[in-house]
Amino acid sequence: MLSARKISTMSSEVLNLSRKLLCTFGTSPASIAFRRSTGITNGIKKFTFPPNHEIYSDFNRIMVCSIKPFSTKSDATTSDAGEASSLIDDEFQPLDVIRSRSFRRTQRKRREKREVPPPRYLKMSTDQDWPSVWPTAKTFHPASVPLPLHQGYVEPGNRSPPNKFANLELMKIPNFLHLTPPAIKRHCEAIKKFCTPWPEELKDEYVLESLFPIEVISNDYCHSSPSIRDPKGRIVTLRVKLSHLNLDEHAKDKFLRLVGERYDQNTDELTLVTDCCPLKKQNYDYAMYLLTAVYHESWNKESWEDDKSELDAAKYEWDGSRSQKVLEQLLEPTALESNKNLIEQYKNTVTSIHDEGENTKLLSEYGNTVRQLLNLPTPEASSATSS
């Protein structure tokens, strides 16, 4: 091994030589052109340079001391190997700086050209197991689909749309080749062991509606576009019947005032549609929050609600109304007891006029009921008597 002192001495000599070369030629030793001599000394190629032999002799001396010789030639002599054995002991890797002209590069092996096999769909049988060929969702591959598919826009003429090979229109859209009827049937059979039969008690619509009063409706969309998400998929619709909510008269009146047109009186259903949030889950949570907030707010009673008059009521209330008090003043107690059916008819007619508004039918029923209660003659009888 070389000692540390010898290595430091060689390093300093290399630096001094580099400074001389830079001062003389303005370049480094690696970029100076040189030519090789024909002689070999101690297994090392000697270099000769036309100008400044002193600098290049130092360069040859350093190369001889720092690089171990070896030869790739088959005709190397035994003496050359013996002379190089003294440098091998210094544990430097043998290096042949400049190869001789007789050296020939070994020719690289040429790659064997393999024949491209035919497409896979040409070898498929008609009764193959397709779910095994296309088990999951993936990008369209023309060699695996034994169908003559064509897709793409072409100018009107005799040409047909591009076929399935190298067709970007088929590759960029989602496909349902993994959801064929046999594949769906196989999936259902696999998860059937984790399912339980539908309860017999829930087959009745009335029982099902009483146990699950809230109905949530949402939609999922899938179409040919770069994104599988659709803005309409975030919309959530919540439906619940007002009869399923525990509300008294005050709470029901306030609840209907808060929800406004979202309540359908014919079906007794409240419908809440939420689409302000970007995700379906967020819109569902917001719909449930709205229902909870409106329900609890309808039970709160403020002090100013006691000042509500008869005209402020959402619906006409017969009990305690002016019409009821006037009717009790006009009729005797015995007449009230004997004409309960007429009084109920009069109550319904007056309530309908206040809630629905005046029309010919309601006014005619109102007039007939009043004449019967007060024993007044009908218009037909009056005209017959006068004639």
C-alpha positions as CSV (number, residue, x, y, z in Angstrom):
1,M,0.0,0.0,0.0
2,L,1.1,3.5,-0.6
3,S,1.8,5.5,2.5
4,A,-0.1,8.7,3.3
5,R,3.1,10.7,2.7
6,K,3.5,9.3,-0.8
7,I,-0.1,10.0,-1.7
8,S,0.1,13.6,-0.4
9,T,3.4,14.1,-2.4
10,M,1.8,12.8,-5.6
11,S,-1.3,15.1,-5.1
12,S,0.9,18.2,-4.7
13,E,2.9,17.2,-7.8
14,V,-0.4,16.9,-9.8
15,L,-1.4,20.4,-8.6
16,N,1.9,21.9,-9.6
17,L,1.7,20.3,-13.0
18,S,-1.8,21.6,-13.5
19,R,-0.7,25.2,-12.7
20,K,2.2,24.9,-15.2
21,L,-0.2,23.7,-17.9
22,L,-2.7,26.5,-17.2
23,C,0.0,29.1,-17.3
24,T,1.5,27.8,-20.5
25,F,-1.5,26.8,-22.6
26,G,-4.5,28.2,-20.6
27,T,-6.1,24.8,-20.3
28,S,-6.2,21.6,-18.1
29,P,-4.2,18.4,-18.8
30,A,-7.4,16.5,-19.7
31,S,-8.1,18.8,-22.7
32,I,-4.6,18.9,-24.2
33,A,-4.2,16.8,-27.4
34,F,-1.3,14.4,-27.4
35,R,-0.1,11.6,-29.5
36,R,1.0,8.2,-28.4
37,S,4.5,6.8,-29.0
38,T,5.2,3.3,-30.3
39,G,7.3,2.2,-27.4
40,I,6.2,0.6,-24.1
41,T,8.1,0.9,-20.9
42,N,7.2,-1.1,-17.8
43,G,3.9,-1.9,-19.3
44,I,2.9,1.8,-19.6
45,K,2.4,3.8,-22.8
46,K,4.8,6.7,-23.0
47,F,3.7,10.0,-24.3
48,T,5.7,12.5,-26.4
49,F,4.7,16.1,-27.0
50,P,6.3,18.5,-29.4
51,P,6.4,21.6,-27.2
52,N,7.7,22.0,-23.6
53,H,9.1,18.6,-22.9
54,E,9.8,19.5,-19.2
55,I,6.0,19.8,-18.4
56,Y,5.1,16.7,-20.3
57,S,7.9,14.6,-18.8
58,D,6.4,15.5,-15.4
59,F,3.0,14.4,-16.7
60,N,4.5,11.0,-17.8
61,R,6.2,10.5,-14.5
62,I,3.0,11.1,-12.6
63,M,1.0,8.8,-14.8
64,V,3.6,6.0,-14.4
65,C,3.6,6.3,-10.6
66,S,-0.1,6.6,-10.1
67,I,-1.7,4.2,-12.6
68,K,-1.1,0.5,-12.6
69,P,-0.6,-1.1,-16.0
70,F,-2.5,-3.9,-17.5
71,S,-3.0,-5.0,-21.0
72,T,-5.9,-6.4,-22.8
73,K,-3.8,-7.8,-25.7
74,S,-3.5,-11.5,-26.0
75,D,0.2,-11.3,-27.0
76,A,1.4,-9.6,-23.8
77,T,4.8,-10.9,-22.7
78,T,5.6,-12.5,-19.4
79,S,8.2,-9.9,-18.7
80,D,5.6,-7.1,-18.9
81,A,3.5,-8.9,-16.3
82,G,6.5,-9.3,-14.0
83,E,7.4,-5.6,-14.2
84,A,3.8,-4.6,-13.5
85,S,3.7,-6.8,-10.4
86,S,5.5,-4.2,-8.3
87,L,2.7,-1.7,-8.9
88,I,-0.1,-4.2,-8.3
89,D,1.1,-4.5,-4.7
90,D,0.1,-0.8,-4.2
91,E,-3.6,-1.9,-4.6
92,F,-4.3,0.4,-7.5
93,Q,-6.7,-0.9,-10.1
94,P,-5.0,-1.8,-13.4
95,L,-5.9,0.5,-16.2
96,D,-4.9,0.7,-19.8
97,V,-5.0,4.4,-20.5
98,I,-4.9,4.2,-24.3
99,R,-5.9,1.1,-26.1
100,S,-3.8,-0.2,-29.0
101,R,-5.0,-0.1,-32.5
102,S,-5.3,-3.8,-32.6
103,F,-8.0,-3.8,-30.0
104,R,-11.4,-4.6,-31.5
105,R,-14.6,-4.1,-29.9
106,T,-16.7,-7.1,-29.3
107,Q,-19.8,-7.0,-31.4
108,R,-23.1,-6.7,-29.5
109,K,-25.6,-9.4,-29.8
110,R,-28.5,-8.5,-31.9
111,R,-31.9,-8.8,-30.4
112,E,-34.0,-11.4,-31.8
113,K,-37.1,-10.1,-33.5
114,R,-40.2,-11.7,-32.0
115,E,-43.3,-12.0,-34.0
116,V,-46.2,-10.0,-32.6
117,P,-49.0,-12.4,-31.7
118,P,-52.5,-11.9,-33.1
119,P,-55.1,-10.0,-31.0
120,R,-56.6,-11.9,-28.1
121,Y,-60.2,-11.6,-29.3
122,L,-59.4,-13.8,-32.3
123,K,-58.6,-16.7,-30.0
124,M,-61.7,-16.3,-27.8
125,S,-64.4,-18.9,-28.0
126,T,-68.1,-18.0,-28.1
127,D,-68.9,-19.8,-24.8
128,Q,-66.0,-18.3,-22.8
129,D,-66.4,-17.0,-19.2
130,W,-66.6,-13.3,-19.8
131,P,-66.5,-12.2,-16.1
132,S,-63.1,-13.8,-15.9
133,V,-61.9,-11.8,-19.0
134,W,-63.2,-8.5,-17.7
135,P,-63.7,-8.9,-13.9
136,T,-63.5,-5.2,-12.8
137,A,-63.9,-1.7,-14.2
138,K,-61.0,-0.7,-16.4
139,T,-60.2,1.3,-19.5
140,F,-61.4,-0.1,-22.8
141,H,-58.9,-2.5,-24.4
142,P,-59.6,-3.4,-28.1
143,A,-57.7,-6.7,-28.1
144,S,-59.8,-8.1,-25.2
145,V,-63.3,-7.2,-26.5
146,P,-64.6,-9.5,-29.3
147,L,-67.1,-6.9,-30.6
148,P,-66.8,-4.8,-33.8
149,L,-67.3,-1.5,-32.0
150,H,-67.2,1.8,-33.8
151,Q,-67.3,5.3,-32.2
152,G,-66.4,8.8,-33.2
153,Y,-67.5,11.6,-35.4
154,V,-66.8,11.6,-39.1
155,E,-67.8,13.9,-41.9
156,P,-71.1,12.9,-43.6
157,G,-70.2,10.5,-46.4
158,N,-69.5,6.9,-47.1
159,R,-66.9,6.4,-44.3
160,S,-67.9,4.6,-41.1
161,P,-66.8,5.8,-37.6
162,P,-63.4,4.7,-36.5
163,N,-63.0,1.1,-35.3
164,K,-62.1,0.1,-31.8
165,F,-58.3,0.1,-32.3
166,A,-56.5,3.3,-31.1
167,N,-59.9,4.9,-30.5
168,L,-59.7,7.5,-27.8
169,E,-63.5,8.0,-27.8
170,L,-63.8,4.4,-26.4
171,M,-60.9,4.8,-24.0
172,K,-61.9,8.1,-22.3
173,I,-65.5,7.1,-21.3
174,P,-66.5,4.6,-18.6
175,N,-67.8,1.3,-19.7
176,F,-70.0,-1.4,-18.2
177,L,-68.3,-4.4,-19.6
178,H,-67.7,-5.7,-16.1
179,L,-71.5,-5.4,-15.2
180,T,-72.9,-8.0,-17.6
181,P,-75.9,-10.0,-16.4
182,P,-73.8,-13.1,-15.6
183,A,-71.3,-11.0,-13.6
184,I,-74.1,-9.3,-11.6
185,K,-75.7,-12.7,-10.9
186,R,-72.3,-14.1,-9.7
187,H,-71.9,-11.1,-7.4
188,C,-75.3,-11.5,-6.0
189,E,-74.7,-15.2,-5.3
190,A,-71.4,-14.3,-3.5
191,I,-73.0,-11.7,-1.2
192,K,-76.2,-13.6,-0.7
193,K,-74.8,-15.4,2.4
194,F,-74.4,-12.0,4.1
195,C,-78.0,-10.9,3.5
196,T,-81.1,-11.6,5.6
197,P,-84.7,-12.0,4.3
198,W,-87.0,-9.0,4.3
199,P,-89.1,-8.9,7.6
200,E,-92.6,-10.1,7.1
201,E,-93.9,-7.3,9.4
202,L,-92.6,-4.6,7.1
203,K,-94.5,-5.8,4.0
204,D,-97.5,-3.7,5.2
205,E,-97.2,-0.2,3.8
206,Y,-98.9,1.4,6.8
207,V,-96.5,-0.3,9.3
208,L,-93.5,0.6,7.1
209,E,-94.6,4.2,7.0
210,S,-95.2,4.4,10.7
211,L,-91.8,2.9,11.5
212,F,-89.9,4.9,8.9
213,P,-91.8,8.2,8.4
214,I,-89.0,10.1,6.7
215,E,-88.3,9.5,3.0
216,V,-85.0,10.6,1.5
217,I,-84.6,10.7,-2.3
218,S,-81.3,11.2,-4.2
219,N,-80.1,10.4,-7.7
220,D,-76.9,9.1,-9.2
221,Y,-75.9,9.9,-12.7
222,C,-73.5,8.1,-15.1
223,H,-72.9,9.5,-18.6
224,S,-70.1,9.8,-21.2
225,S,-67.9,12.7,-20.0
226,P,-64.4,13.2,-18.7
227,S,-65.8,13.2,-15.1
228,I,-68.2,10.7,-13.6
229,R,-69.6,13.3,-11.2
230,D,-72.7,15.2,-12.1
231,P,-73.8,18.4,-10.4
232,K,-77.4,17.1,-10.1
233,G,-76.2,14.2,-8.0
234,R,-75.8,16.4,-5.0
235,I,-79.5,17.2,-4.7
236,V,-81.3,15.6,-1.8
237,T,-85.1,15.6,-1.3
238,L,-86.7,14.9,2.1
239,R,-90.3,14.1,2.5
240,V,-92.4,13.5,5.7
241,K,-96.1,13.6,6.5
242,L,-97.2,16.2,9.0
243,S,-99.4,13.7,10.8
244,H,-96.2,11.8,11.9
245,L,-94.9,14.8,13.7
246,N,-96.0,15.4,17.3
247,L,-97.6,18.9,17.0
248,D,-100.4,20.6,18.9
249,E,-102.6,23.3,17.3
250,H,-100.2,26.2,18.1
251,A,-97.1,24.2,17.0
252,K,-98.9,23.1,13.8
253,D,-100.0,26.6,12.9
254,K,-96.5,28.0,13.4
255,F,-94.9,25.0,11.6
256,L,-97.0,25.6,8.5
257,R,-96.2,29.3,8.6
258,L,-92.5,28.6,8.7
259,V,-92.4,26.0,5.9
260,G,-94.7,28.0,3.6
261,E,-95.3,26.4,0.1
262,R,-93.2,23.4,1.0
263,Y,-96.3,21.7,2.6
264,D,-98.8,20.0,0.3
265,Q,-102.3,20.1,2.0
266,N,-103.7,17.4,-0.4
267,T,-101.1,14.8,0.5
268,D,-100.2,16.1,4.0
269,E,-96.5,16.0,3.0
270,L,-93.7,18.3,3.8
271,T,-91.0,18.4,1.1
272,L,-87.5,19.9,1.7
273,V,-85.1,20.1,-1.3
274,T,-81.4,21.0,-0.5
275,D,-78.8,21.6,-3.2
276,C,-76.7,24.5,-1.8
277,C,-73.8,22.3,-0.6
278,P,-71.3,20.7,-3.0
279,L,-71.7,17.1,-1.7
280,K,-74.7,14.8,-1.3
281,K,-73.8,14.0,2.3
282,Q,-73.7,17.7,3.2
283,N,-77.1,18.3,1.6
284,Y,-78.6,15.4,3.5
285,D,-77.2,16.7,6.8
286,Y,-78.5,20.2,6.0
287,A,-82.0,18.8,5.2
288,M,-82.1,16.9,8.5
289,Y,-81.0,20.1,10.3
290,L,-83.7,22.2,8.7
291,L,-86.4,19.7,9.7
292,T,-85.1,19.6,13.3
293,A,-84.8,23.4,13.6
294,V,-88.3,24.0,12.2
295,Y,-89.8,21.4,14.5
296,H,-88.3,22.8,17.7
297,E,-89.0,26.4,16.7
298,S,-92.7,25.6,16.1
299,W,-93.0,24.6,19.8
300,N,-91.5,27.9,21.0
301,K,-94.1,30.5,22.0
302,E,-93.2,34.2,22.0
303,S,-95.1,36.8,24.1
304,W,-96.3,38.7,21.0
305,E,-98.1,35.6,19.8
306,D,-100.9,36.1,22.4
307,D,-101.9,39.3,20.5
308,K,-103.0,37.3,17.4
309,S,-106.5,38.2,16.3
310,E,-109.1,36.1,14.3
311,L,-107.9,37.6,11.0
312,D,-104.3,36.6,11.8
313,A,-105.1,32.9,12.0
314,A,-103.9,30.7,9.2
315,K,-107.3,28.8,9.2
316,Y,-110.7,29.9,10.4
317,E,-111.5,28.7,13.9
318,W,-115.2,28.1,14.6
319,D,-114.9,27.7,18.3
320,G,-115.1,31.1,19.9
321,S,-115.7,32.9,16.6
322,R,-118.2,35.7,16.1
323,S,-120.4,33.5,13.8
324,Q,-120.8,30.9,16.6
325,K,-121.8,33.6,19.1
326,V,-124.3,35.2,16.8
327,L,-125.9,31.9,16.0
328,E,-126.3,31.1,19.7
329,Q,-127.9,34.4,20.2
330,L,-130.4,34.0,17.4
331,L,-131.5,30.4,18.2
332,E,-133.0,29.1,21.4
333,P,-131.2,26.3,23.3
334,T,-133.9,23.8,22.2
335,A,-133.4,24.7,18.6
336,L,-129.6,24.2,19.0
337,E,-130.1,20.7,20.3
338,S,-132.6,19.7,17.6
339,N,-130.7,21.1,14.6
340,K,-127.2,19.8,15.3
341,N,-126.8,18.5,11.7
342,L,-127.8,21.9,10.3
343,I,-125.4,23.7,12.7
344,E,-122.6,21.4,11.6
345,Q,-123.4,22.1,8.0
346,Y,-123.5,25.8,8.7
347,K,-120.1,25.6,10.5
348,N,-118.4,23.8,7.6
349,T,-119.8,26.2,5.1
350,V,-118.6,29.3,7.0
351,T,-115.2,27.7,7.5
352,S,-114.9,26.9,3.8
353,I,-115.8,30.5,2.8
354,H,-113.1,31.9,5.1
355,D,-110.4,29.4,4.1
356,E,-111.1,28.9,0.4
357,G,-112.8,32.2,-0.5
358,E,-116.2,33.0,-1.8
359,N,-117.7,31.2,-4.8
360,T,-121.1,30.5,-6.2
361,K,-121.4,27.1,-4.8
362,L,-120.4,28.0,-1.2
363,L,-122.6,31.1,-1.2
364,S,-125.6,29.0,-2.4
365,E,-125.0,26.4,0.4
366,Y,-124.6,29.1,3.0
367,G,-127.9,30.7,2.0
368,N,-129.8,27.4,2.1
369,T,-128.4,26.5,5.5
370,V,-129.3,29.9,7.0
371,R,-132.9,29.7,5.7
372,Q,-133.3,26.3,7.2
373,L,-132.0,27.4,10.6
374,L,-134.2,30.5,10.7
375,N,-137.2,28.8,9.1
376,L,-137.2,31.3,6.2
377,P,-138.8,30.4,2.8
378,T,-136.6,29.5,-0.1
379,P,-136.5,31.7,-3.2
380,E,-138.6,29.2,-5.2
381,A,-141.4,29.1,-2.6
382,S,-141.4,32.9,-2.4
383,S,-141.8,33.4,-6.2
384,A,-144.6,30.8,-6.3
385,T,-146.5,32.6,-3.5
386,S,-146.2,36.0,-5.1
387,S,-147.4,34.6,-8.4
